């Protein structure tokens, strides 16, 4: 029973530690909200600014995994190039080492529980008193408290006097095998818990309790570099080719870091001994933290001047896909072991909505050809493609809606929650616009097959009406995913009003022709065309109204 109890205590302590880190990261992300997205302005300037942004962003959200997942999403959304992402990756790798220093500086120099519980209580107060409006920050503070409570319990559980993990001391003098075993174990632990920061905290705690030699602890920290790439790999699954290349940058860099560390293992440890005063057996926690920081700093600085070459290498290793059009649309919601970045997921959804807007634009332009060339060639050249596009739009609506529903499970602040709702409405309107395009094309096909006659004057009357609808479509395309200011909303209202006026006049003229004895089928189809174009305008105005609420 004592073995079972110890195992459960270890699991519980680790759970508190990991959940505390997740609460801390989620709380900070919710507090920052859309401000995290503004970090892109720095990321996309140059490699050095990208490096600094990755470094600072990782320190703030306490997770290089979240930063990496964010990067992959940004590249997948077309907001960042692979080359720009390289600098961010290098900076994030250094930023993630801050957790080790927090543990070293605060975790063992004070009685952790003496301030961890009050901190947790302070955070809870901020979450329940609504007038403070600091709920998200309160959650971050609670996470900080939980992190140290878990660390305190972990330290108590692995106390050498209890003999819990004393078997680890046997790896201290196995020579080269000590290093290799440490690297593999460090890699597996990090991949399992999805956090190199948490792994380093665990290693530091065990070393503090004299369970690990300096060499074995160093090997565990080095191995964590490979294990931490799992978040990048998960985030890139089913993503675009550039996004996969971004994940590959993270994998290649961390593998290179491990190879470099193993090649110069003894000199590296000797360098740490020179930098950190005191015998490693007495100051091992500082040695481990310094190793974690120095190793990643050296490799990042060495790679920073070669961002272009690194990006080129990923292009060689991951080839571009063929241009064959996809038969099915997929937008998978990839969960990355607690490293979800709300901003990254929202950006991915925005990219999908932008793609859907472009599809609507292409369908409308294709349909417009039918008004200018109402012949069999229009049917032969366009109807199959329009049928495919309309079906593809249905798939997009289904996948995007499902993705947005999954997004509601993320740590959203009020603004982001409203944004998700608005995006769902826009997705519905876009899909209905594709239906309108297809219905217009079907009506044109019917008029061609049945050889319905329309005077040139009647068709000329439709030209400015269709141009208004096209103008509205371009307006939506250019402003999609942006907040629509009042002056632009006024423009949208003016276009909508003009479309309504044209619709009224066109239908009135068609009715007069009916009363004068014109062909009933032709005139009714003409009225249906007018009505479908008006519906298209209505959907566009609905989207404009939704954008004004972003």
One Martini backbone bead per residue (centre of mass of N, CA, C, O) as a GRO file, in nm:
protein
  550
    1UNK     BB    1   0.055   0.064  -0.017
    2UNK     BB    2   0.300   0.258  -0.006
    3UNK     BB    3   0.352   0.256  -0.313
    4UNK     BB    4   0.077   0.356  -0.407
    5UNK     BB    5   0.081   0.618  -0.244
    6UNK     BB    6   0.335   0.739  -0.374
    7UNK     BB    7   0.236   0.742  -0.665
    8UNK     BB    8  -0.010   0.925  -0.609
    9UNK     BB    9   0.157   1.162  -0.501
   10UNK     BB   10   0.317   1.212  -0.757
   11UNK     BB   11   0.078   1.260  -0.946
   12UNK     BB   12  -0.049   1.490  -0.784
   13UNK     BB   13   0.192   1.685  -0.789
   14UNK     BB   14   0.214   1.702  -1.099
   15UNK     BB   15  -0.071   1.805  -1.144
   16UNK     BB   16  -0.035   2.072  -0.994
   17UNK     BB   17   0.200   2.175  -1.159
   18UNK     BB   18   0.064   2.163  -1.445
   19UNK     BB   19  -0.199   2.317  -1.377
   20UNK     BB   20  -0.062   2.573  -1.284
   21UNK     BB   21   0.071   2.637  -1.560
   22UNK     BB   22  -0.194   2.648  -1.717
   23UNK     BB   23  -0.335   2.873  -1.557
   24UNK     BB   24  -0.120   3.083  -1.602
   25UNK     BB   25  -0.131   3.086  -1.913
   26UNK     BB   26  -0.438   3.130  -1.953
   27UNK     BB   27  -0.468   3.388  -1.786
   28UNK     BB   28  -0.274   3.562  -1.955
   29UNK     BB   29  -0.416   3.524  -2.228
   30UNK     BB   30  -0.690   3.646  -2.140
   31UNK     BB   31  -0.578   3.922  -2.056
   32UNK     BB   32  -0.454   3.991  -2.336
   33UNK     BB   33  -0.582   3.869  -2.578
   34UNK     BB   34  -0.542   4.052  -2.869
   35UNK     BB   35  -0.246   4.140  -2.796
   36UNK     BB   36  -0.101   3.891  -2.901
   37UNK     BB   37  -0.154   3.951  -3.200
   38UNK     BB   38   0.021   4.218  -3.207
   39UNK     BB   39   0.297   4.066  -3.207
   40UNK     BB   40   0.317   4.038  -3.518
   41UNK     BB   41   0.442   4.315  -3.579
   42UNK     BB   42   0.720   4.206  -3.475
   43UNK     BB   43   0.764   3.927  -3.609
   44UNK     BB   44   0.754   4.054  -3.926
   45UNK     BB   45   1.010   4.227  -3.960
   46UNK     BB   46   1.249   4.047  -3.821
   47UNK     BB   47   1.455   3.826  -3.674
   48UNK     BB   48   1.520   3.988  -3.418
   49UNK     BB   49   1.228   4.059  -3.340
   50UNK     BB   50   1.135   3.768  -3.335
   51UNK     BB   51   1.323   3.681  -3.110
   52UNK     BB   52   1.215   3.879  -2.893
   53UNK     BB   53   0.921   3.791  -2.906
   54UNK     BB   54   0.959   3.494  -2.829
   55UNK     BB   55   1.090   3.552  -2.558
   56UNK     BB   56   0.869   3.731  -2.423
   57UNK     BB   57   0.617   3.556  -2.475
   58UNK     BB   58   0.719   3.307  -2.313
   59UNK     BB   59   0.746   3.447  -2.042
   60UNK     BB   60   0.449   3.535  -2.015
   61UNK     BB   61   0.308   3.234  -2.087
   62UNK     BB   62   0.493   2.993  -1.992
   63UNK     BB   63   0.526   2.873  -2.311
   64UNK     BB   64   0.673   2.731  -2.584
   65UNK     BB   65   0.440   2.559  -2.689
   66UNK     BB   66   0.240   2.792  -2.735
   67UNK     BB   67   0.421   2.955  -2.922
   68UNK     BB   68   0.455   2.737  -3.139
   69UNK     BB   69   0.154   2.694  -3.200
   70UNK     BB   70   0.117   2.986  -3.289
   71UNK     BB   71   0.311   2.988  -3.523
   72UNK     BB   72   0.179   2.767  -3.693
   73UNK     BB   73  -0.087   2.926  -3.723
   74UNK     BB   74   0.029   3.178  -3.860
   75UNK     BB   75   0.142   3.029  -4.107
   76UNK     BB   76  -0.126   2.890  -4.188
   77UNK     BB   77  -0.263   3.193  -4.216
   78UNK     BB   78  -0.037   3.386  -4.362
   79UNK     BB   79   0.115   3.586  -4.128
   80UNK     BB   80   0.377   3.403  -4.170
   81UNK     BB   81   0.683   3.304  -4.230
   82UNK     BB   82   0.922   3.076  -4.196
   83UNK     BB   83   1.158   3.270  -4.154
   84UNK     BB   84   1.018   3.436  -3.926
   85UNK     BB   85   0.977   3.185  -3.731
   86UNK     BB   86   1.268   3.124  -3.652
   87UNK     BB   87   1.318   3.356  -3.454
   88UNK     BB   88   1.091   3.280  -3.257
   89UNK     BB   89   1.197   3.000  -3.181
   90UNK     BB   90   1.467   3.094  -3.059
   91UNK     BB   91   1.342   3.275  -2.838
   92UNK     BB   92   1.159   3.061  -2.699
   93UNK     BB   93   1.390   2.875  -2.598
   94UNK     BB   94   1.485   3.085  -2.387
   95UNK     BB   95   1.217   3.166  -2.238
   96UNK     BB   96   1.164   2.874  -2.106
   97UNK     BB   97   1.398   2.905  -1.873
   98UNK     BB   98   1.253   3.076  -1.646
   99UNK     BB   99   1.129   2.852  -1.469
  100UNK     BB  100   1.389   2.747  -1.342
  101UNK     BB  101   1.454   3.016  -1.191
  102UNK     BB  102   1.202   3.029  -1.019
  103UNK     BB  103   1.254   2.766  -0.869
  104UNK     BB  104   1.538   2.835  -0.757
  105UNK     BB  105   1.475   3.123  -0.619
  106UNK     BB  106   1.183   3.019  -0.469
  107UNK     BB  107   1.152   2.702  -0.407
  108UNK     BB  108   1.415   2.684  -0.169
  109UNK     BB  109   1.429   2.972   0.002
  110UNK     BB  110   1.139   2.890   0.090
  111UNK     BB  111   0.831   2.842   0.226
  112UNK     BB  112   0.609   2.776   0.004
  113UNK     BB  113   0.334   2.742   0.163
  114UNK     BB  114   0.342   3.031   0.296
  115UNK     BB  115   0.267   3.175  -0.008
  116UNK     BB  116   0.091   2.996  -0.198
  117UNK     BB  117  -0.185   3.008  -0.057
  118UNK     BB  118  -0.229   3.316  -0.049
  119UNK     BB  119  -0.208   3.350  -0.356
  120UNK     BB  120  -0.450   3.176  -0.422
  121UNK     BB  121  -0.652   3.348  -0.262
  122UNK     BB  122  -0.615   3.609  -0.420
  123UNK     BB  123  -0.701   3.496  -0.692
  124UNK     BB  124  -0.988   3.413  -0.607
  125UNK     BB  125  -1.092   3.694  -0.537
  126UNK     BB  126  -1.059   3.810  -0.828
  127UNK     BB  127  -1.273   3.603  -0.957
  128UNK     BB  128  -1.542   3.676  -0.766
  129UNK     BB  129  -1.498   3.989  -0.796
  130UNK     BB  130  -1.636   4.164  -1.049
  131UNK     BB  131  -1.553   4.471  -1.005
  132UNK     BB  132  -1.246   4.422  -1.068
  133UNK     BB  133  -1.187   4.282  -1.353
  134UNK     BB  134  -0.965   4.015  -1.269
  135UNK     BB  135  -1.012   3.714  -1.343
  136UNK     BB  136  -0.772   3.626  -1.523
  137UNK     BB  137  -0.549   3.715  -1.326
  138UNK     BB  138  -0.648   3.534  -1.096
  139UNK     BB  139  -0.589   3.267  -1.243
  140UNK     BB  140  -0.286   3.314  -1.268
  141UNK     BB  141  -0.231   3.330  -0.962
  142UNK     BB  142  -0.339   3.051  -0.895
  143UNK     BB  143  -0.134   2.901  -1.072
  144UNK     BB  144   0.115   2.994  -0.916
  145UNK     BB  145   0.034   2.857  -0.651
  146UNK     BB  146   0.003   2.566  -0.757
  147UNK     BB  147   0.290   2.527  -0.854
  148UNK     BB  148   0.416   2.543  -0.557
  149UNK     BB  149   0.252   2.324  -0.428
  150UNK     BB  150   0.349   2.097  -0.615
  151UNK     BB  151   0.650   2.135  -0.548
  152UNK     BB  152   0.631   2.076  -0.246
  153UNK     BB  153   0.510   1.790  -0.271
  154UNK     BB  154   0.732   1.672  -0.447
  155UNK     BB  155   0.964   1.712  -0.246
  156UNK     BB  156   0.832   1.539  -0.020
  157UNK     BB  157   0.800   1.268  -0.182
  158UNK     BB  158   1.132   1.264  -0.270
  159UNK     BB  159   1.253   1.210  -0.014
  160UNK     BB  160   1.523   1.027   0.084
  161UNK     BB  161   1.400   0.915   0.355
  162UNK     BB  162   1.174   0.752   0.184
  163UNK     BB  163   1.295   0.615  -0.091
  164UNK     BB  164   1.136   0.659  -0.359
  165UNK     BB  165   1.400   0.752  -0.578
  166UNK     BB  166   1.685   0.614  -0.507
  167UNK     BB  167   1.749   0.448  -0.772
  168UNK     BB  168   1.873   0.691  -0.940
  169UNK     BB  169   2.168   0.678  -0.819
  170UNK     BB  170   2.272   0.435  -1.006
  171UNK     BB  171   2.330   0.644  -1.265
  172UNK     BB  172   2.596   0.808  -1.177
  173UNK     BB  173   2.831   0.555  -1.269
  174UNK     BB  174   2.795   0.472  -1.609
  175UNK     BB  175   2.895   0.687  -1.778
  176UNK     BB  176   2.779   0.705  -2.090
  177UNK     BB  177   2.504   0.581  -1.995
  178UNK     BB  178   2.410   0.815  -1.823
  179UNK     BB  179   2.366   1.010  -2.057
  180UNK     BB  180   2.180   0.845  -2.248
  181UNK     BB  181   1.957   0.784  -2.044
  182UNK     BB  182   1.894   1.078  -1.973
  183UNK     BB  183   1.803   1.170  -2.254
  184UNK     BB  184   1.571   0.968  -2.292
  185UNK     BB  185   1.413   1.031  -2.034
  186UNK     BB  186   1.379   1.336  -2.085
  187UNK     BB  187   1.222   1.301  -2.348
  188UNK     BB  188   0.981   1.129  -2.238
  189UNK     BB  189   0.880   1.315  -2.014
  190UNK     BB  190   0.824   1.565  -2.191
  191UNK     BB  191   0.627   1.427  -2.389
  192UNK     BB  192   0.421   1.343  -2.169
  193UNK     BB  193   0.390   1.653  -2.029
  194UNK     BB  194   0.438   1.893  -2.235
  195UNK     BB  195   0.713   2.006  -2.062
  196UNK     BB  196   1.020   2.148  -2.008
  197UNK     BB  197   0.966   2.314  -1.756
  198UNK     BB  198   0.859   2.085  -1.578
  199UNK     BB  199   1.104   1.900  -1.610
  200UNK     BB  200   1.308   2.096  -1.480
  201UNK     BB  201   1.162   2.111  -1.207
  202UNK     BB  202   1.194   1.811  -1.142
  203UNK     BB  203   1.501   1.791  -1.161
  204UNK     BB  204   1.564   2.005  -0.947
  205UNK     BB  205   1.418   1.863  -0.715
  206UNK     BB  206   1.584   1.599  -0.722
  207UNK     BB  207   1.862   1.734  -0.689
  208UNK     BB  208   1.801   1.871  -0.416
  209UNK     BB  209   1.749   1.560  -0.298
  210UNK     BB  210   1.998   1.381  -0.401
  211UNK     BB  211   1.914   1.190  -0.673
  212UNK     BB  212   2.121   1.353  -0.858
  213UNK     BB  213   2.355   1.397  -1.064
  214UNK     BB  214   2.500   1.626  -1.259
  215UNK     BB  215   2.510   1.454  -1.522
  216UNK     BB  216   2.221   1.338  -1.519
  217UNK     BB  217   2.071   1.608  -1.508
  218UNK     BB  218   2.188   1.719  -1.771
  219UNK     BB  219   2.074   1.495  -1.955
  220UNK     BB  220   1.775   1.549  -1.896
  221UNK     BB  221   1.774   1.839  -2.006
  222UNK     BB  222   1.869   1.774  -2.292
  223UNK     BB  223   1.633   1.572  -2.368
  224UNK     BB  224   1.395   1.783  -2.353
  225UNK     BB  225   1.429   1.910  -2.634
  226UNK     BB  226   1.289   1.682  -2.794
  227UNK     BB  227   1.020   1.648  -2.631
  228UNK     BB  228   0.915   1.954  -2.691
  229UNK     BB  229   0.826   1.899  -3.005
  230UNK     BB  230   0.534   1.783  -2.986
  231UNK     BB  231   0.367   2.044  -3.017
  232UNK     BB  232   0.452   2.112  -3.307
  233UNK     BB  233   0.357   1.848  -3.436
  234UNK     BB  234   0.058   1.864  -3.354
  235UNK     BB  235   0.000   2.152  -3.481
  236UNK     BB  236   0.084   2.042  -3.791
  237UNK     BB  237  -0.135   1.862  -3.827
  238UNK     BB  238  -0.306   1.917  -4.118
  239UNK     BB  239  -0.141   2.131  -4.230
  240UNK     BB  240   0.041   2.321  -4.395
  241UNK     BB  241   0.343   2.328  -4.534
  242UNK     BB  242   0.457   2.577  -4.381
  243UNK     BB  243   0.374   2.468  -4.099
  244UNK     BB  244   0.552   2.216  -4.109
  245UNK     BB  245   0.817   2.376  -4.136
  246UNK     BB  246   0.799   2.516  -3.863
  247UNK     BB  247   0.809   2.257  -3.696
  248UNK     BB  248   1.083   2.162  -3.813
  249UNK     BB  249   1.254   2.382  -3.692
  250UNK     BB  250   1.215   2.290  -3.400
  251UNK     BB  251   1.327   2.006  -3.435
  252UNK     BB  252   1.607   2.069  -3.555
  253UNK     BB  253   1.710   2.254  -3.333
  254UNK     BB  254   1.686   2.051  -3.092
  255UNK     BB  255   1.863   1.832  -3.211
  256UNK     BB  256   2.116   2.010  -3.244
  257UNK     BB  257   2.142   2.074  -2.943
  258UNK     BB  258   2.195   1.783  -2.851
  259UNK     BB  259   2.440   1.722  -3.025
  260UNK     BB  260   2.614   1.952  -2.916
  261UNK     BB  261   2.603   1.869  -2.615
  262UNK     BB  262   2.729   1.582  -2.653
  263UNK     BB  263   2.997   1.669  -2.795
  264UNK     BB  264   3.030   1.896  -2.531
  265UNK     BB  265   2.974   1.794  -2.242
  266UNK     BB  266   3.220   1.846  -2.055
  267UNK     BB  267   3.281   2.144  -2.135
  268UNK     BB  268   2.999   2.245  -2.054
  269UNK     BB  269   3.016   2.172  -1.751
  270UNK     BB  270   3.274   2.338  -1.698
  271UNK     BB  271   3.148   2.611  -1.771
  272UNK     BB  272   2.934   2.608  -1.550
  273UNK     BB  273   3.136   2.588  -1.313
  274UNK     BB  274   3.260   2.872  -1.373
  275UNK     BB  275   2.997   3.046  -1.352
  276UNK     BB  276   2.916   2.873  -1.104
  277UNK     BB  277   2.949   2.889  -0.788
  278UNK     BB  278   3.057   2.613  -0.657
  279UNK     BB  279   2.968   2.309  -0.583
  280UNK     BB  280   2.753   2.102  -0.747
  281UNK     BB  281   2.645   1.956  -0.485
  282UNK     BB  282   2.547   2.249  -0.360
  283UNK     BB  283   2.462   2.402  -0.663
  284UNK     BB  284   2.275   2.235  -0.867
  285UNK     BB  285   2.032   2.415  -0.938
  286UNK     BB  286   2.202   2.639  -1.077
  287UNK     BB  287   2.335   2.459  -1.284
  288UNK     BB  288   2.080   2.369  -1.433
  289UNK     BB  289   1.968   2.647  -1.510
  290UNK     BB  290   2.222   2.737  -1.666
  291UNK     BB  291   2.222   2.513  -1.873
  292UNK     BB  292   1.944   2.568  -1.995
  293UNK     BB  293   2.021   2.859  -2.088
  294UNK     BB  294   2.302   2.837  -2.231
  295UNK     BB  295   2.241   2.628  -2.446
  296UNK     BB  296   2.009   2.791  -2.589
  297UNK     BB  297   2.167   3.049  -2.640
  298UNK     BB  298   2.395   2.946  -2.814
  299UNK     BB  299   2.224   2.812  -3.042
  300UNK     BB  300   2.052   3.062  -3.114
  301UNK     BB  301   2.282   3.260  -3.187
  302UNK     BB  302   2.407   3.078  -3.411
  303UNK     BB  303   2.130   3.069  -3.591
  304UNK     BB  304   2.024   3.362  -3.646
  305UNK     BB  305   2.197   3.430  -3.920
  306UNK     BB  306   2.033   3.150  -4.060
  307UNK     BB  307   1.723   3.171  -4.136
  308UNK     BB  308   1.720   3.136  -4.444
  309UNK     BB  309   1.863   2.857  -4.454
  310UNK     BB  310   1.663   2.706  -4.274
  311UNK     BB  311   1.416   2.751  -4.451
  312UNK     BB  312   1.538   2.611  -4.701
  313UNK     BB  313   1.571   2.330  -4.575
  314UNK     BB  314   1.263   2.277  -4.536
  315UNK     BB  315   1.201   2.281  -4.843
  316UNK     BB  316   1.368   2.027  -4.905
  317UNK     BB  317   1.227   1.827  -4.696
  318UNK     BB  318   0.949   1.987  -4.773
  319UNK     BB  319   0.742   1.958  -5.015
  320UNK     BB  320   0.536   2.056  -5.237
  321UNK     BB  321   0.235   2.026  -5.331
  322UNK     BB  322   0.012   1.957  -5.533
  323UNK     BB  323  -0.251   2.125  -5.731
  324UNK     BB  324  -0.460   1.950  -5.647
  325UNK     BB  325  -0.773   1.949  -5.578
  326UNK     BB  326  -0.968   1.916  -5.320
  327UNK     BB  327  -1.234   1.707  -5.217
  328UNK     BB  328  -1.183   1.785  -4.913
  329UNK     BB  329  -1.261   1.956  -4.617
  330UNK     BB  330  -1.022   2.047  -4.355
  331UNK     BB  331  -1.060   2.131  -3.984
  332UNK     BB  332  -0.861   2.065  -3.738
  333UNK     BB  333  -0.867   2.014  -3.384
  334UNK     BB  334  -0.563   2.058  -3.225
  335UNK     BB  335  -0.449   1.914  -2.944
  336UNK     BB  336  -0.159   2.018  -2.710
  337UNK     BB  337  -0.142   1.935  -2.407
  338UNK     BB  338  -0.227   2.233  -2.275
  339UNK     BB  339  -0.115   2.445  -2.527
  340UNK     BB  340  -0.340   2.632  -2.581
  341UNK     BB  341  -0.403   2.899  -2.816
  342UNK     BB  342  -0.642   3.116  -2.865
  343UNK     BB  343  -0.523   3.300  -3.083
  344UNK     BB  344  -0.446   3.074  -3.282
  345UNK     BB  345  -0.732   2.959  -3.327
  346UNK     BB  346  -0.862   3.221  -3.430
  347UNK     BB  347  -0.674   3.257  -3.673
  348UNK     BB  348  -0.754   2.996  -3.814
  349UNK     BB  349  -1.052   3.071  -3.849
  350UNK     BB  350  -1.002   3.329  -4.012
  351UNK     BB  351  -0.866   3.189  -4.249
  352UNK     BB  352  -1.111   3.017  -4.329
  353UNK     BB  353  -1.301   3.259  -4.380
  354UNK     BB  354  -1.127   3.388  -4.598
  355UNK     BB  355  -1.142   3.147  -4.794
  356UNK     BB  356  -1.452   3.157  -4.822
  357UNK     BB  357  -1.461   3.441  -4.945
  358UNK     BB  358  -1.299   3.367  -5.201
  359UNK     BB  359  -1.504   3.161  -5.303
  360UNK     BB  360  -1.734   3.357  -5.344
  361UNK     BB  361  -1.590   3.537  -5.544
  362UNK     BB  362  -1.540   3.321  -5.761
  363UNK     BB  363  -1.835   3.244  -5.808
  364UNK     BB  364  -1.944   3.520  -5.894
  365UNK     BB  365  -1.752   3.565  -6.137
  366UNK     BB  366  -1.852   3.313  -6.286
  367UNK     BB  367  -2.154   3.391  -6.305
  368UNK     BB  368  -2.122   3.664  -6.459
  369UNK     BB  369  -2.060   3.531  -6.734
  370UNK     BB  370  -2.361   3.444  -6.796
  371UNK     BB  371  -2.465   3.736  -6.868
  372UNK     BB  372  -2.255   3.775  -7.118
  373UNK     BB  373  -2.273   3.435  -7.184
  374UNK     BB  374  -2.571   3.294  -7.295
  375UNK     BB  375  -2.438   2.986  -7.336
  376UNK     BB  376  -2.320   2.666  -7.363
  377UNK     BB  377  -2.029   2.741  -7.272
  378UNK     BB  378  -2.099   2.813  -6.983
  379UNK     BB  379  -2.181   2.530  -6.895
  380UNK     BB  380  -1.922   2.373  -6.977
  381UNK     BB  381  -1.711   2.571  -6.808
  382UNK     BB  382  -1.886   2.605  -6.504
  383UNK     BB  383  -2.089   2.403  -6.363
  384UNK     BB  384  -1.902   2.193  -6.239
  385UNK     BB  385  -1.741   2.393  -6.065
  386UNK     BB  386  -1.985   2.509  -5.907
  387UNK     BB  387  -2.070   2.244  -5.781
  388UNK     BB  388  -1.809   2.197  -5.629
  389UNK     BB  389  -1.805   2.468  -5.468
  390UNK     BB  390  -2.071   2.432  -5.319
  391UNK     BB  391  -1.990   2.171  -5.173
  392UNK     BB  392  -1.736   2.290  -5.039
  393UNK     BB  393  -1.887   2.505  -4.873
  394UNK     BB  394  -2.041   2.306  -4.699
  395UNK     BB  395  -1.787   2.185  -4.568
  396UNK     BB  396  -1.682   2.447  -4.446
  397UNK     BB  397  -1.913   2.503  -4.259
  398UNK     BB  398  -1.895   2.244  -4.093
  399UNK     BB  399  -1.594   2.270  -4.001
  400UNK     BB  400  -1.598   2.558  -3.881
  401UNK     BB  401  -1.821   2.513  -3.677
  402UNK     BB  402  -1.682   2.287  -3.524
  403UNK     BB  403  -1.432   2.452  -3.449
  404UNK     BB  404  -1.580   2.680  -3.289
  405UNK     BB  405  -1.700   2.496  -3.077
  406UNK     BB  406  -1.422   2.406  -2.967
  407UNK     BB  407  -1.330   2.698  -2.886
  408UNK     BB  408  -1.528   2.723  -2.636
  409UNK     BB  409  -1.316   2.545  -2.450
  410UNK     BB  410  -1.148   2.772  -2.421
  411UNK     BB  411  -0.976   3.041  -2.271
  412UNK     BB  412  -1.209   3.283  -2.268
  413UNK     BB  413  -1.298   3.586  -2.313
  414UNK     BB  414  -1.555   3.789  -2.377
  415UNK     BB  415  -1.454   3.888  -2.654
  416UNK     BB  416  -1.392   3.605  -2.774
  417UNK     BB  417  -1.675   3.487  -2.743
  418UNK     BB  418  -1.811   3.691  -2.935
  419UNK     BB  419  -1.634   3.627  -3.181
  420UNK     BB  420  -1.728   3.337  -3.225
  421UNK     BB  421  -2.026   3.404  -3.279
  422UNK     BB  422  -1.976   3.587  -3.526
  423UNK     BB  423  -1.828   3.373  -3.699
  424UNK     BB  424  -2.072   3.188  -3.727
  425UNK     BB  425  -2.250   3.387  -3.881
  426UNK     BB  426  -2.061   3.438  -4.122
  427UNK     BB  427  -2.051   3.147  -4.220
  428UNK     BB  428  -2.350   3.125  -4.291
  429UNK     BB  429  -2.358   3.360  -4.497
  430UNK     BB  430  -2.147   3.251  -4.695
  431UNK     BB  431  -2.295   2.991  -4.769
  432UNK     BB  432  -2.549   3.140  -4.882
  433UNK     BB  433  -2.394   3.284  -5.109
  434UNK     BB  434  -2.327   3.024  -5.263
  435UNK     BB  435  -2.619   2.950  -5.313
  436UNK     BB  436  -2.687   3.199  -5.479
  437UNK     BB  437  -2.487   3.150  -5.705
  438UNK     BB  438  -2.598   2.872  -5.789
  439UNK     BB  439  -2.887   2.964  -5.850
  440UNK     BB  440  -2.814   3.158  -6.076
  441UNK     BB  441  -2.675   2.949  -6.255
  442UNK     BB  442  -2.926   2.769  -6.285
  443UNK     BB  443  -3.102   2.982  -6.423
  444UNK     BB  444  -2.917   3.028  -6.666
  445UNK     BB  445  -2.923   2.738  -6.764
  446UNK     BB  446  -3.228   2.727  -6.813
  447UNK     BB  447  -3.234   2.960  -7.025
  448UNK     BB  448  -3.051   2.812  -7.227
  449UNK     BB  449  -3.194   2.539  -7.268
  450UNK     BB  450  -3.486   2.696  -7.327
  451UNK     BB  451  -3.439   2.950  -7.499
  452UNK     BB  452  -3.459   3.222  -7.370
  453UNK     BB  453  -3.582   3.554  -7.417
  454UNK     BB  454  -3.388   3.860  -7.413
  455UNK     BB  455  -3.340   4.169  -7.413
  456UNK     BB  456  -3.087   4.390  -7.420
  457UNK     BB  457  -3.221   4.588  -7.225
  458UNK     BB  458  -3.266   4.388  -6.991
  459UNK     BB  459  -2.964   4.313  -6.951
  460UNK     BB  460  -2.859   4.604  -6.906
  461UNK     BB  461  -3.016   4.649  -6.635
  462UNK     BB  462  -2.836   4.435  -6.473
  463UNK     BB  463  -2.547   4.546  -6.460
  464UNK     BB  464  -2.557   4.753  -6.214
  465UNK     BB  465  -2.670   4.542  -6.016
  466UNK     BB  466  -2.428   4.344  -6.026
  467UNK     BB  467  -2.208   4.553  -5.957
  468UNK     BB  468  -2.308   4.603  -5.671
  469UNK     BB  469  -2.269   4.313  -5.570
  470UNK     BB  470  -1.967   4.307  -5.631
  471UNK     BB  471  -1.888   4.546  -5.454
  472UNK     BB  472  -1.986   4.411  -5.190
  473UNK     BB  473  -1.802   4.166  -5.205
  474UNK     BB  474  -1.532   4.326  -5.194
  475UNK     BB  475  -1.587   4.464  -4.927
  476UNK     BB  476  -1.590   4.202  -4.761
  477UNK     BB  477  -1.315   4.090  -4.842
  478UNK     BB  478  -1.145   4.348  -4.734
  479UNK     BB  479  -1.300   4.321  -4.420
  480UNK     BB  480  -1.241   4.060  -4.318
  481UNK     BB  481  -1.184   4.025  -3.971
  482UNK     BB  482  -1.276   4.322  -3.924
  483UNK     BB  483  -1.339   4.614  -3.791
  484UNK     BB  484  -1.628   4.809  -3.850
  485UNK     BB  485  -1.669   5.111  -3.903
  486UNK     BB  486  -1.911   5.347  -3.931
  487UNK     BB  487  -1.836   5.454  -4.216
  488UNK     BB  488  -1.846   5.168  -4.349
  489UNK     BB  489  -2.135   5.098  -4.271
  490UNK     BB  490  -2.259   5.321  -4.444
  491UNK     BB  491  -2.166   5.206  -4.713
  492UNK     BB  492  -2.320   4.941  -4.688
  493UNK     BB  493  -2.600   5.073  -4.673
  494UNK     BB  494  -2.590   5.211  -4.951
  495UNK     BB  495  -2.566   4.955  -5.119
  496UNK     BB  496  -2.823   4.819  -5.016
  497UNK     BB  497  -3.019   5.043  -5.107
  498UNK     BB  498  -2.952   5.027  -5.410
  499UNK     BB  499  -3.038   4.735  -5.448
  500UNK     BB  500  -3.335   4.777  -5.366
  501UNK     BB  501  -3.405   4.978  -5.587
  502UNK     BB  502  -3.339   4.801  -5.829
  503UNK     BB  503  -3.527   4.569  -5.762
  504UNK     BB  504  -3.789   4.728  -5.775
  505UNK     BB  505  -3.762   4.825  -6.072
  506UNK     BB  506  -3.721   4.549  -6.213
  507UNK     BB  507  -3.988   4.418  -6.118
  508UNK     BB  508  -4.177   4.633  -6.234
  509UNK     BB  509  -4.097   4.593  -6.532
  510UNK     BB  510  -4.166   4.288  -6.547
  511UNK     BB  511  -4.468   4.319  -6.485
  512UNK     BB  512  -4.537   4.493  -6.729
  513UNK     BB  513  -4.463   4.278  -6.936
  514UNK     BB  514  -4.673   4.075  -6.846
  515UNK     BB  515  -4.922   4.262  -6.899
  516UNK     BB  516  -4.823   4.285  -7.216
  517UNK     BB  517  -4.753   3.959  -7.294
  518UNK     BB  518  -4.521   3.821  -7.201
  519UNK     BB  519  -4.324   3.572  -7.123
  520UNK     BB  520  -4.370   3.407  -6.835
  521UNK     BB  521  -4.114   3.234  -6.785
  522UNK     BB  522  -3.907   3.455  -6.842
  523UNK     BB  523  -4.004   3.666  -6.631
  524UNK     BB  524  -3.983   3.485  -6.379
  525UNK     BB  525  -3.681   3.430  -6.408
  526UNK     BB  526  -3.595   3.724  -6.395
  527UNK     BB  527  -3.705   3.770  -6.107
  528UNK     BB  528  -3.531   3.552  -5.974
  529UNK     BB  529  -3.262   3.685  -6.033
  530UNK     BB  530  -3.316   3.942  -5.875
  531UNK     BB  531  -3.367   3.803  -5.600
  532UNK     BB  532  -3.090   3.662  -5.567
  533UNK     BB  533  -2.917   3.917  -5.568
  534UNK     BB  534  -3.050   4.040  -5.319
  535UNK     BB  535  -2.970   3.818  -5.121
  536UNK     BB  536  -2.670   3.861  -5.148
  537UNK     BB  537  -2.680   4.149  -5.027
  538UNK     BB  538  -2.800   4.072  -4.753
  539UNK     BB  539  -2.562   3.899  -4.657
  540UNK     BB  540  -2.349   4.120  -4.676
  541UNK     BB  541  -2.486   4.305  -4.464
  542UNK     BB  542  -2.476   4.105  -4.233
  543UNK     BB  543  -2.167   4.093  -4.222
  544UNK     BB  544  -2.119   4.392  -4.170
  545UNK     BB  545  -2.266   4.393  -3.897
  546UNK     BB  546  -2.079   4.185  -3.762
  547UNK     BB  547  -1.808   4.344  -3.801
  548UNK     BB  548  -1.901   4.589  -3.616
  549UNK     BB  549  -1.874   4.386  -3.345
  550UNK     BB  550  -1.554   4.323  -3.326
   0.00000   0.00000   0.00000
